[in-house]
């Protein structure tokens, strides 16, 4: 979020940062046995249930100042997940 905030302060585009972030949210790391990590499973399930609340609670997005970013990120995420 720091790079997005910096881009916003300097009136620069941040759409590619959002796109990269959305891919990061979809990343499914696996252990040596090919299983997803339990904490990742919990996080991905939480995202699918309530995307906005998960970003606020788990990733410490600000519900007010980051609202537009959350909406844009959700749109990117929906298209790739």
N, CA, C and O atoms as CSV, one atom per row, in Angstrom:
chain,resi,resn,atom,element,x,y,z
A,1,UNK,N,N,0.821,-1.195,0.000
A,1,UNK,CA,C,0.000,0.000,0.000
A,1,UNK,C,C,0.861,1.254,0.000
A,1,UNK,O,O,0.435,2.299,-0.490
A,2,UNK,N,N,2.053,1.158,0.539
A,2,UNK,CA,C,2.911,2.338,0.584
A,2,UNK,C,C,3.183,2.901,-0.791
A,2,UNK,O,O,3.145,4.117,-0.977
A,3,UNK,N,N,3.455,2.047,-1.758
A,3,UNK,CA,C,3.739,2.533,-3.106
A,3,UNK,C,C,2.494,3.115,-3.771
A,3,UNK,O,O,2.595,4.053,-4.562
A,4,UNK,N,N,1.335,2.571,-3.460
A,4,UNK,CA,C,0.095,3.136,-4.004
A,4,UNK,C,C,-0.164,4.498,-3.384
A,4,UNK,O,O,-0.512,5.445,-4.090
A,5,UNK,N,N,0.001,4.606,-2.071
A,5,UNK,CA,C,-0.189,5.903,-1.415
A,5,UNK,C,C,0.778,6.944,-1.977
A,5,UNK,O,O,0.393,8.090,-2.207
A,6,UNK,N,N,2.017,6.550,-2.197
A,6,UNK,CA,C,3.016,7.464,-2.747
A,6,UNK,C,C,2.630,7.899,-4.163
A,6,UNK,O,O,2.743,9.075,-4.510
A,7,UNK,N,N,2.182,6.961,-4.961
A,7,UNK,CA,C,1.741,7.294,-6.322
A,7,UNK,C,C,0.560,8.259,-6.282
A,7,UNK,O,O,0.506,9.207,-7.065
A,8,UNK,N,N,-0.374,8.024,-5.385
A,8,UNK,CA,C,-1.531,8.909,-5.265
A,8,UNK,C,C,-1.111,10.307,-4.844
A,8,UNK,O,O,-1.609,11.294,-5.386
A,9,UNK,N,N,-0.195,10.402,-3.877
A,9,UNK,CA,C,0.278,11.707,-3.417
A,9,UNK,C,C,0.953,12.489,-4.537
A,9,UNK,O,O,0.865,13.716,-4.586
A,10,UNK,N,N,1.620,11.780,-5.427
A,10,UNK,CA,C,2.338,12.426,-6.526
A,10,UNK,C,C,1.545,12.432,-7.828
A,10,UNK,O,O,2.077,12.732,-8.897
A,11,UNK,N,N,0.254,12.093,-7.714
A,11,UNK,CA,C,-0.664,12.080,-8.859
A,11,UNK,C,C,-0.096,11.265,-10.022
A,11,UNK,O,O,-0.110,11.690,-11.176
A,12,UNK,N,N,0.395,10.094,-9.677
A,12,UNK,CA,C,0.941,9.170,-10.670
A,12,UNK,C,C,0.043,7.945,-10.763
A,12,UNK,O,O,-0.670,7.627,-9.812
A,13,UNK,N,N,0.071,7.257,-11.897
A,13,UNK,CA,C,-0.766,6.049,-12.024
A,13,UNK,C,C,-0.278,4.935,-11.102
A,13,UNK,O,O,0.916,4.801,-10.830
A,14,UNK,N,N,-1.222,4.155,-10.638
A,14,UNK,CA,C,-0.892,3.029,-9.748
A,14,UNK,C,C,-1.636,1.768,-10.154
A,14,UNK,O,O,-1.677,0.796,-9.400
A,15,UNK,N,N,-2.224,1.781,-11.345
A,15,UNK,CA,C,-3.019,0.636,-11.793
A,15,UNK,C,C,-2.196,-0.638,-11.920
A,15,UNK,O,O,-2.702,-1.726,-11.646
A,16,UNK,N,N,-0.941,-0.521,-12.328
A,16,UNK,CA,C,-0.110,-1.720,-12.454
A,16,UNK,C,C,0.265,-2.275,-11.072
A,16,UNK,O,O,0.426,-3.484,-10.908
A,17,UNK,N,N,0.400,-1.398,-10.096
A,17,UNK,CA,C,0.674,-1.845,-8.727
A,17,UNK,C,C,-0.531,-2.630,-8.212
A,17,UNK,O,O,-0.382,-3.689,-7.603
A,18,UNK,N,N,-1.732,-2.092,-8.467
A,18,UNK,CA,C,-2.961,-2.799,-8.062
A,18,UNK,C,C,-3.065,-4.160,-8.737
A,18,UNK,O,O,-3.455,-5.147,-8.114
A,19,UNK,N,N,-2.713,-4.199,-10.009
A,19,UNK,CA,C,-2.776,-5.465,-10.741
A,19,UNK,C,C,-1.813,-6.480,-10.124
A,19,UNK,O,O,-2.174,-7.638,-9.919
A,20,UNK,N,N,-0.592,-6.043,-9.831
A,20,UNK,CA,C,0.393,-6.940,-9.208
A,20,UNK,C,C,-0.080,-7.397,-7.836
A,20,UNK,O,O,0.096,-8.557,-7.465
A,21,UNK,N,N,-0.680,-6.481,-7.088
A,21,UNK,CA,C,-1.205,-6.819,-5.768
A,21,UNK,C,C,-2.298,-7.875,-5.871
A,21,UNK,O,O,-2.348,-8.801,-5.062
A,22,UNK,N,N,-3.166,-7.740,-6.856
A,22,UNK,CA,C,-4.260,-8.699,-7.005
A,22,UNK,C,C,-3.716,-10.082,-7.355
A,22,UNK,O,O,-4.248,-11.093,-6.896
A,23,UNK,N,N,-2.661,-10.130,-8.164
A,23,UNK,CA,C,-2.035,-11.429,-8.453
A,23,UNK,C,C,-1.416,-12.009,-7.185
A,23,UNK,O,O,-1.471,-13.218,-6.961
A,24,UNK,N,N,-0.834,-11.158,-6.367
A,24,UNK,CA,C,-0.261,-11.619,-5.108
A,24,UNK,C,C,-1.318,-12.215,-4.190
A,24,UNK,O,O,-1.068,-13.199,-3.494
A,25,UNK,N,N,-2.501,-11.609,-4.194
A,25,UNK,CA,C,-3.587,-12.137,-3.363
A,25,UNK,C,C,-4.044,-13.507,-3.837
A,25,UNK,O,O,-4.554,-14.301,-3.046
A,26,UNK,N,N,-3.867,-13.788,-5.113
A,26,UNK,CA,C,-4.289,-15.076,-5.687
A,26,UNK,C,C,-3.209,-16.145,-5.602
A,26,UNK,O,O,-3.485,-17.316,-5.866
A,27,UNK,N,N,-1.999,-15.772,-5.244
A,27,UNK,CA,C,-0.885,-16.708,-5.249
A,27,UNK,C,C,-1.129,-17.834,-4.254
A,27,UNK,O,O,-1.476,-17.592,-3.097
A,28,UNK,N,N,-0.946,-19.046,-4.709
A,28,UNK,CA,C,-1.202,-20.224,-3.872
A,28,UNK,C,C,0.100,-20.994,-3.689
A,28,UNK,O,O,0.389,-21.943,-4.417
A,29,UNK,N,N,0.878,-20.563,-2.701
A,29,UNK,CA,C,2.149,-21.230,-2.404
A,29,UNK,C,C,1.877,-22.629,-1.861
A,29,UNK,O,O,0.892,-22.860,-1.160
A,30,UNK,N,N,2.768,-23.550,-2.197
A,30,UNK,CA,C,2.603,-24.928,-1.741
A,30,UNK,C,C,3.861,-25.390,-1.021
A,30,UNK,O,O,4.968,-24.933,-1.304
A,31,UNK,N,N,3.663,-26.303,-0.089
A,31,UNK,CA,C,4.791,-26.861,0.656
A,31,UNK,C,C,5.463,-27.969,-0.165
A,31,UNK,O,O,5.114,-28.203,-1.322
A,32,UNK,N,N,6.420,-28.635,0.454
A,32,UNK,CA,C,7.179,-29.683,-0.242
A,32,UNK,C,C,6.313,-30.831,-0.737
A,32,UNK,O,O,6.684,-31.540,-1.674
A,33,UNK,N,N,5.159,-31.013,-0.106
A,33,UNK,CA,C,4.254,-32.100,-0.480
A,33,UNK,C,C,3.160,-31.647,-1.442
A,33,UNK,O,O,2.282,-32.431,-1.804
A,34,UNK,N,N,3.212,-30.391,-1.849
A,34,UNK,CA,C,2.232,-29.872,-2.795
A,34,UNK,C,C,0.948,-29.366,-2.168
A,34,UNK,O,O,-0.030,-29.111,-2.870
A,35,UNK,N,N,0.943,-29.218,-0.843
A,35,UNK,CA,C,-0.250,-28.741,-0.142
A,35,UNK,C,C,-0.163,-27.240,0.097
A,35,UNK,O,O,0.914,-26.687,0.324
A,36,UNK,N,N,-1.321,-26.597,0.041
A,36,UNK,CA,C,-1.367,-25.186,0.389
A,36,UNK,C,C,-1.070,-25.030,1.880
A,36,UNK,O,O,-1.387,-25.908,2.683
A,37,UNK,N,N,-0.468,-23.917,2.231
A,37,UNK,CA,C,-0.213,-23.638,3.645
A,37,UNK,C,C,-1.538,-23.335,4.332
A,37,UNK,O,O,-2.355,-22.600,3.779
A,38,UNK,N,N,-1.772,-23.882,5.523
A,38,UNK,CA,C,-3.050,-23.686,6.213
A,38,UNK,C,C,-3.447,-22.218,6.373
A,38,UNK,O,O,-4.617,-21.875,6.200
A,39,UNK,N,N,-2.500,-21.358,6.698
A,39,UNK,CA,C,-2.839,-19.941,6.878
A,39,UNK,C,C,-3.276,-19.303,5.554
A,39,UNK,O,O,-4.116,-18.403,5.541
A,40,UNK,N,N,-2.699,-19.774,4.441
A,40,UNK,CA,C,-3.118,-19.266,3.132
A,40,UNK,C,C,-4.529,-19.715,2.798
A,40,UNK,O,O,-5.304,-18.951,2.223
A,41,UNK,N,N,-4.869,-20.949,3.153
A,41,UNK,CA,C,-6.215,-21.459,2.917
A,41,UNK,C,C,-7.229,-20.603,3.676
A,41,UNK,O,O,-8.261,-20.218,3.125
A,42,UNK,N,N,-6.935,-20.314,4.923
A,42,UNK,CA,C,-7.829,-19.484,5.746
A,42,UNK,C,C,-7.982,-18.102,5.127
A,42,UNK,O,O,-9.091,-17.577,5.029
A,43,UNK,N,N,-6.852,-17.510,4.705
A,43,UNK,CA,C,-6.879,-16.174,4.115
A,43,UNK,C,C,-7.681,-16.163,2.814
A,43,UNK,O,O,-8.517,-15.281,2.617
A,44,UNK,N,N,-7.442,-17.119,1.932
A,44,UNK,CA,C,-8.161,-17.166,0.650
A,44,UNK,C,C,-9.657,-17.383,0.854
A,44,UNK,O,O,-10.472,-16.812,0.130
A,45,UNK,N,N,-10.023,-18.205,1.836
A,45,UNK,CA,C,-11.443,-18.399,2.145
A,45,UNK,C,C,-12.064,-17.107,2.662
A,45,UNK,O,O,-13.183,-16.752,2.293
A,46,UNK,N,N,-11.324,-16.408,3.523
A,46,UNK,CA,C,-11.824,-15.137,4.062
A,46,UNK,C,C,-12.021,-14.120,2.942
A,46,UNK,O,O,-13.018,-13.398,2.929
A,47,UNK,N,N,-11.076,-14.057,2.001
A,47,UNK,CA,C,-11.217,-13.144,0.858
A,47,UNK,C,C,-12.470,-13.456,0.059
A,47,UNK,O,O,-13.180,-12.545,-0.367
A,48,UNK,N,N,-12.746,-14.740,-0.145
A,48,UNK,CA,C,-13.913,-15.113,-0.943
A,48,UNK,C,C,-15.227,-14.820,-0.215
A,48,UNK,O,O,-16.255,-14.597,-0.854
A,49,UNK,N,N,-15.194,-14.821,1.099
A,49,UNK,CA,C,-16.412,-14.545,1.883
A,49,UNK,C,C,-16.657,-13.044,2.003
A,49,UNK,O,O,-17.764,-12.573,1.741
A,50,UNK,N,N,-15.635,-12.294,2.395
A,50,UNK,CA,C,-15.789,-10.840,2.568
A,50,UNK,C,C,-14.458,-10.162,2.258
A,50,UNK,O,O,-13.624,-9.955,3.139
A,51,UNK,N,N,-14.287,-9.827,0.995
A,51,UNK,CA,C,-13.036,-9.276,0.498
A,51,UNK,C,C,-12.611,-8.029,1.276
A,51,UNK,O,O,-11.487,-7.948,1.771
A,52,UNK,N,N,-13.514,-7.069,1.376
A,52,UNK,CA,C,-13.178,-5.784,2.013
A,52,UNK,C,C,-12.795,-5.958,3.478
A,52,UNK,O,O,-11.775,-5.427,3.917
A,53,UNK,N,N,-13.587,-6.685,4.227
A,53,UNK,CA,C,-13.293,-6.877,5.651
A,53,UNK,C,C,-11.969,-7.603,5.864
A,53,UNK,O,O,-11.249,-7.319,6.821
A,54,UNK,N,N,-11.651,-8.532,4.979
A,54,UNK,CA,C,-10.392,-9.270,5.097
A,54,UNK,C,C,-9.209,-8.337,4.887
A,54,UNK,O,O,-8.222,-8.415,5.619
A,55,UNK,N,N,-9.298,-7.453,3.892
A,55,UNK,CA,C,-8.206,-6.499,3.674
A,55,UNK,C,C,-8.046,-5.560,4.864
A,55,UNK,O,O,-6.930,-5.207,5.243
A,56,UNK,N,N,-9.150,-5.167,5.437
A,56,UNK,CA,C,-9.108,-4.246,6.582
A,56,UNK,C,C,-8.573,-4.953,7.826
A,56,UNK,O,O,-7.691,-4.436,8.513
A,57,UNK,N,N,-9.105,-6.119,8.105
A,57,UNK,CA,C,-8.744,-6.840,9.334
A,57,UNK,C,C,-7.356,-7.471,9.261
A,57,UNK,O,O,-6.564,-7.345,10.195
A,58,UNK,N,N,-7.065,-8.146,8.160
A,58,UNK,CA,C,-5.823,-8.920,8.072
A,58,UNK,C,C,-4.650,-8.155,7.474
A,58,UNK,O,O,-3.499,-8.409,7.829
A,59,UNK,N,N,-4.932,-7.219,6.569
A,59,UNK,CA,C,-3.850,-6.485,5.908
A,59,UNK,C,C,-3.793,-5.017,6.323
A,59,UNK,O,O,-2.980,-4.248,5.810
A,60,UNK,N,N,-4.651,-4.644,7.244
A,60,UNK,CA,C,-4.640,-3.315,7.867
A,60,UNK,C,C,-4.886,-2.165,6.888
A,60,UNK,O,O,-4.320,-1.082,7.033
A,61,UNK,N,N,-5.740,-2.416,5.885
A,61,UNK,CA,C,-6.182,-1.325,5.026
A,61,UNK,C,C,-7.067,-0.415,5.867
A,61,UNK,O,O,-7.764,-0.880,6.769
A,62,UNK,N,N,-7.038,0.873,5.574
A,62,UNK,CA,C,-7.900,1.816,6.277
A,62,UNK,C,C,-9.257,1.822,5.570
A,62,UNK,O,O,-9.322,2.076,4.367
A,63,UNK,N,N,-10.342,1.545,6.306
A,63,UNK,CA,C,-11.653,1.431,5.658
A,63,UNK,C,C,-12.123,2.722,4.996
A,63,UNK,O,O,-12.930,2.681,4.067
A,64,UNK,N,N,-11.634,3.849,5.458
A,64,UNK,CA,C,-12.081,5.136,4.893
A,64,UNK,C,C,-11.119,5.623,3.818
A,64,UNK,O,O,-11.513,5.807,2.667
A,65,UNK,N,N,-9.866,5.832,4.187
A,65,UNK,CA,C,-8.932,6.413,3.220
A,65,UNK,C,C,-8.538,5.448,2.107
A,65,UNK,O,O,-8.125,5.892,1.036
A,66,UNK,N,N,-8.653,4.150,2.331
A,66,UNK,CA,C,-8.293,3.157,1.315
A,66,UNK,C,C,-9.506,2.564,0.595
A,66,UNK,O,O,-9.366,1.608,-0.168
A,67,UNK,N,N,-10.682,3.119,0.829
A,67,UNK,CA,C,-11.903,2.538,0.261
A,67,UNK,C,C,-11.827,2.417,-1.268
A,67,UNK,O,O,-12.139,1.362,-1.821
A,68,UNK,N,N,-11.422,3.475,-1.939
A,68,UNK,CA,C,-11.345,3.438,-3.404
A,68,UNK,C,C,-10.355,2.369,-3.863
A,68,UNK,O,O,-10.614,1.654,-4.831
A,69,UNK,N,N,-9.240,2.263,-3.178
A,69,UNK,CA,C,-8.232,1.264,-3.517
A,69,UNK,C,C,-8.810,-0.146,-3.323
A,69,UNK,O,O,-8.596,-1.030,-4.152
A,70,UNK,N,N,-9.535,-0.340,-2.234
A,70,UNK,CA,C,-10.139,-1.654,-1.962
A,70,UNK,C,C,-11.093,-2.042,-3.089
A,70,UNK,O,O,-11.084,-3.181,-3.555
A,71,UNK,N,N,-11.912,-1.092,-3.519
A,71,UNK,CA,C,-12.870,-1.361,-4.605
A,71,UNK,C,C,-12.127,-1.699,-5.893
A,71,UNK,O,O,-12.479,-2.659,-6.578
A,72,UNK,N,N,-11.106,-0.919,-6.225
A,72,UNK,CA,C,-10.340,-1.171,-7.447
A,72,UNK,C,C,-9.613,-2.517,-7.364
A,72,UNK,O,O,-9.576,-3.267,-8.339
A,73,UNK,N,N,-9.043,-2.816,-6.208
A,73,UNK,CA,C,-8.339,-4.075,-6.019
A,73,UNK,C,C,-9.294,-5.256,-6.138
A,73,UNK,O,O,-8.953,-6.286,-6.719
A,74,UNK,N,N,-10.481,-5.098,-5.589
A,74,UNK,CA,C,-11.490,-6.166,-5.682
A,74,UNK,C,C,-11.857,-6.425,-7.134
A,74,UNK,O,O,-12.028,-7.579,-7.529
A,75,UNK,N,N,-11.981,-5.365,-7.940
A,75,UNK,CA,C,-12.303,-5.535,-9.354
A,75,UNK,C,C,-11.199,-6.286,-10.088
A,75,UNK,O,O,-11.487,-7.165,-10.900
A,76,UNK,N,N,-9.945,-5.954,-9.815
A,76,UNK,CA,C,-8.830,-6.675,-10.416
A,76,UNK,C,C,-8.845,-8.138,-9.975
A,76,UNK,O,O,-8.686,-9.047,-10.788
A,77,UNK,N,N,-9.038,-8.344,-8.682
A,77,UNK,CA,C,-9.017,-9.690,-8.099
A,77,UNK,C,C,-10.108,-10.578,-8.710
A,77,UNK,O,O,-9.856,-11.742,-9.022
A,78,UNK,N,N,-11.300,-10.039,-8.878
A,78,UNK,CA,C,-12.424,-10.809,-9.427
A,78,UNK,C,C,-12.126,-11.300,-10.840
A,78,UNK,O,O,-12.581,-12.373,-11.235
A,79,UNK,N,N,-11.366,-10.520,-11.596
A,79,UNK,CA,C,-11.100,-10.896,-12.980
A,79,UNK,C,C,-10.045,-11.977,-13.120
A,79,UNK,O,O,-9.976,-12.645,-14.152
A,80,UNK,N,N,-9.215,-12.159,-12.085
A,80,UNK,CA,C,-8.150,-13.158,-12.220
A,80,UNK,C,C,-8.351,-14.377,-11.328
A,80,UNK,O,O,-7.735,-15.419,-11.552
A,81,UNK,N,N,-9.206,-14.252,-10.325
A,81,UNK,CA,C,-9.351,-15.399,-9.395
A,81,UNK,C,C,-10.278,-16.455,-9.949
A,81,UNK,O,O,-10.508,-17.476,-9.301
